[in-house]
Amino acid sequence: MKVEIWSDVMCPYCYLGKKQFEIALNQFEGKDDVSITWRSFELNPDIVFDENNDLYSYLSKMKGMNRTDIENNFNRLAEQGKTLDIDFQFAKAKVMNSRNAHKLIQFAKNQHLQNEIEEALFYAYFTEGKNVQDENILEEIALNTGLKFDNFSDIIGSEELNNLVIQDQYMAQQVGARGVPFFVFDQTYAVSGAQGEESFLHVLNTVAEKTKQ
């Protein structure tokens, strides 16, 4: 079974969805036959990193919401994260561009380390408050994850990887993904959002049954 997951490393719901899906996958009898491809989806490709632009202020301005309401929403997300072993530290998070991180995820595909890179990027951004747009930080993450490369700058400057990011976002439009996380199972069933372990397990079992028919 092939599972494609559209995601952005700056999306907390994507982190939640990843953990929920992993729990469901571990309970799925056919888990050894499931291949996962992480696909790129930039929530805001025009963002420019600003050290002084924290996540709360950015969302307050973008959504026209009261900062306190946003903080309360994120506090609830943080509590949900604890149940999935996620340590959300939203106060540390800065607003930044995720294109370089997506290039790294694309590069990791051929070395079968996409899932590990995704996890490392989520952790770096949401728990450690690191700038995952910065080339030096991304290189450190790549090395710690076991990726092999000659010159890391070639990854960040790669037009081929950049085009793969763009292609994934075009594919997202084709499959009807207007937000993330967005899961597609065997190009047949789609799940939008962090729907919970039971929902993911139900879809995995449903697709497996359909395959047998």
C-alpha positions as CSV (number, residue, x, y, z in Angstrom):
1,M,0.0,0.0,0.0
2,K,1.3,3.5,-0.9
3,V,0.6,6.4,1.4
4,E,1.3,9.9,0.3
5,I,1.4,12.7,3.0
6,W,1.3,16.4,2.1
7,S,2.7,18.4,5.0
8,D,4.5,21.5,6.1
9,V,7.1,21.4,8.9
10,M,5.7,24.6,10.3
11,C,2.2,23.1,10.7
12,P,1.5,21.8,14.2
13,Y,-1.5,19.7,13.0
14,C,0.9,17.9,10.6
15,Y,3.1,16.9,13.6
16,L,0.0,15.7,15.4
17,G,-1.2,13.8,12.3
18,K,2.2,12.2,11.8
19,K,2.2,10.8,15.3
20,Q,-1.4,9.6,15.1
21,F,-0.8,7.9,11.8
22,E,2.3,6.2,13.2
23,I,0.3,4.8,16.1
24,A,-2.3,3.5,13.7
25,L,0.3,2.0,11.4
26,N,1.9,0.1,14.2
27,Q,-1.5,-1.5,14.9
28,F,-2.1,-2.4,11.3
29,E,-1.4,-6.0,10.4
30,G,0.0,-5.1,6.9
31,K,2.3,-2.4,8.1
32,D,5.4,-4.0,6.6
33,D,3.8,-3.6,3.1
34,V,3.1,0.1,3.5
35,S,5.4,2.6,1.8
36,I,5.2,6.3,2.8
37,T,6.1,9.3,0.7
38,W,6.2,12.7,2.2
39,R,5.1,15.5,-0.2
40,S,5.7,19.2,0.0
41,F,3.0,21.7,0.8
42,E,4.0,25.3,1.7
43,L,1.4,27.0,3.8
44,N,2.9,30.4,2.9
45,P,5.6,30.3,0.3
46,D,6.1,34.1,0.5
47,I,7.1,34.3,4.1
48,V,10.4,36.0,4.9
49,F,12.2,35.1,8.1
50,D,12.1,37.8,10.8
51,E,13.7,37.1,14.1
52,N,11.2,39.5,15.8
53,N,8.1,37.9,14.2
54,D,6.9,35.3,16.7
55,L,4.2,32.8,15.8
56,Y,1.5,34.4,17.9
57,S,2.0,37.8,16.5
58,Y,2.1,36.5,12.9
59,L,-1.1,34.5,13.2
60,S,-2.9,37.3,15.1
61,K,-2.1,39.7,12.2
62,M,-2.8,37.1,9.4
63,K,-6.1,35.8,10.9
64,G,-7.3,39.0,12.5
65,M,-7.6,37.2,15.9
66,N,-6.8,38.4,19.4
67,R,-3.4,37.2,20.5
68,T,-4.7,35.8,23.7
69,D,-7.2,33.7,21.8
70,I,-4.4,32.3,19.7
71,E,-2.3,31.6,22.7
72,N,-5.2,29.7,24.3
73,N,-5.7,27.7,21.1
74,F,-2.0,26.7,21.0
75,N,-2.1,25.8,24.7
76,R,-4.8,23.3,23.9
77,L,-2.7,22.0,21.0
78,A,0.2,21.6,23.4
79,E,-1.9,19.6,25.8
80,Q,-3.0,17.3,22.9
81,G,0.7,17.0,21.8
82,K,1.7,15.7,25.2
83,T,-0.6,12.7,24.7
84,L,1.5,11.9,21.6
85,D,4.9,12.5,23.1
86,I,5.2,15.9,21.4
87,D,6.7,18.8,23.4
88,F,5.2,21.8,21.7
89,Q,7.1,25.0,22.6
90,F,5.1,27.5,20.6
91,A,6.6,30.6,22.4
92,K,10.0,29.7,20.9
93,A,8.7,29.3,17.3
94,K,9.6,32.0,14.8
95,V,7.9,32.6,11.4
96,M,10.1,31.5,8.6
97,N,10.1,30.2,5.0
98,S,10.0,26.4,4.7
99,R,11.2,26.0,1.1
100,N,14.7,24.9,2.1
101,A,13.3,22.3,4.6
102,H,11.2,20.9,1.8
103,K,14.2,20.6,-0.5
104,L,15.9,18.6,2.2
105,I,12.9,16.3,2.6
106,Q,12.9,15.8,-1.2
107,F,16.6,15.0,-1.1
108,A,16.1,12.4,1.7
109,K,13.7,10.4,-0.4
110,N,16.3,8.5,-2.4
111,Q,18.1,7.5,0.9
112,H,14.8,6.3,2.4
113,L,15.2,8.8,5.3
114,Q,12.2,11.1,4.6
115,N,10.3,10.0,7.8
116,E,13.4,10.6,9.9
117,I,14.0,14.0,8.4
118,E,10.4,15.0,8.9
119,E,10.5,14.1,12.6
120,A,13.8,15.9,13.1
121,L,12.5,19.0,11.4
122,F,9.3,19.0,13.4
123,Y,11.3,18.6,16.6
124,A,13.8,21.3,15.7
125,Y,11.1,23.8,14.9
126,F,8.4,23.1,17.4
127,T,10.4,21.9,20.4
128,E,13.8,23.6,20.1
129,G,12.6,26.7,18.3
130,K,15.3,26.5,15.6
131,N,15.3,28.4,12.4
132,V,14.7,25.5,9.9
133,Q,15.2,27.9,7.0
134,D,18.9,28.4,8.0
135,E,21.3,26.3,5.9
136,N,23.7,25.6,8.7
137,I,20.9,24.3,11.0
138,L,19.5,22.1,8.2
139,E,22.9,20.7,7.5
140,E,23.3,19.8,11.2
141,I,19.9,18.0,11.1
142,A,20.8,16.2,7.9
143,L,24.1,14.9,9.4
144,N,22.4,13.9,12.7
145,T,19.8,12.0,10.7
146,G,22.4,10.0,8.7
147,L,22.0,11.6,5.3
148,K,24.9,11.3,3.0
149,F,26.0,14.2,0.8
150,D,29.1,15.9,-0.6
151,N,28.2,19.6,-0.4
152,F,25.1,20.6,1.5
153,S,24.8,23.9,-0.4
154,D,24.2,21.9,-3.5
155,I,21.0,20.6,-1.9
156,I,19.7,24.0,-1.0
157,G,20.6,25.5,-4.3
158,S,19.3,22.6,-6.4
159,E,16.8,23.6,-9.1
160,E,15.8,19.9,-9.5
161,L,14.8,19.7,-5.8
162,N,13.1,23.0,-6.0
163,N,11.0,21.8,-9.0
164,L,10.0,18.7,-7.0
165,V,8.7,20.9,-4.3
166,I,6.6,22.8,-6.9
167,Q,5.4,19.6,-8.5
168,D,4.2,18.2,-5.1
169,Q,2.2,21.4,-4.6
170,Y,0.7,21.1,-8.1
171,M,-0.2,17.5,-7.2
172,A,-1.9,18.7,-4.0
173,Q,-4.3,20.8,-6.1
174,Q,-5.0,17.8,-8.3
175,V,-5.9,15.5,-5.4
176,G,-8.0,18.3,-3.7
177,A,-5.6,19.1,-0.8
178,R,-6.4,22.6,0.3
179,G,-4.7,22.3,3.7
180,V,-2.4,20.0,5.6
181,P,-1.9,17.3,6.7
182,F,-3.4,15.5,3.8
183,F,-3.1,11.7,3.4
184,V,-3.8,9.8,0.2
185,F,-4.0,6.0,0.4
186,D,-3.3,4.1,-2.8
187,Q,-4.5,7.1,-4.8
188,T,-8.0,6.2,-3.7
189,Y,-8.8,7.2,-0.2
190,A,-8.0,10.6,1.3
191,V,-7.9,11.8,4.9
192,S,-7.7,15.6,5.6
193,G,-6.3,16.8,8.9
194,A,-5.2,15.1,12.1
195,Q,-8.2,12.8,12.4
196,G,-6.9,10.5,15.1
197,E,-5.5,7.0,15.4
198,E,-8.8,5.2,15.0
199,S,-9.7,7.0,11.8
200,F,-6.3,6.3,10.2
201,L,-6.4,2.6,11.2
202,H,-9.9,2.3,9.8
203,V,-8.7,3.7,6.4
204,L,-5.7,1.4,6.4
205,N,-7.9,-1.6,7.0
206,T,-10.5,-0.5,4.4
207,V,-7.9,0.0,1.7
208,A,-6.3,-3.3,2.5
209,E,-9.7,-5.1,2.2
210,K,-10.4,-3.4,-1.1
211,T,-7.0,-4.5,-2.4
212,K,-7.8,-8.1,-1.6
213,Q,-11.1,-8.0,-3.6
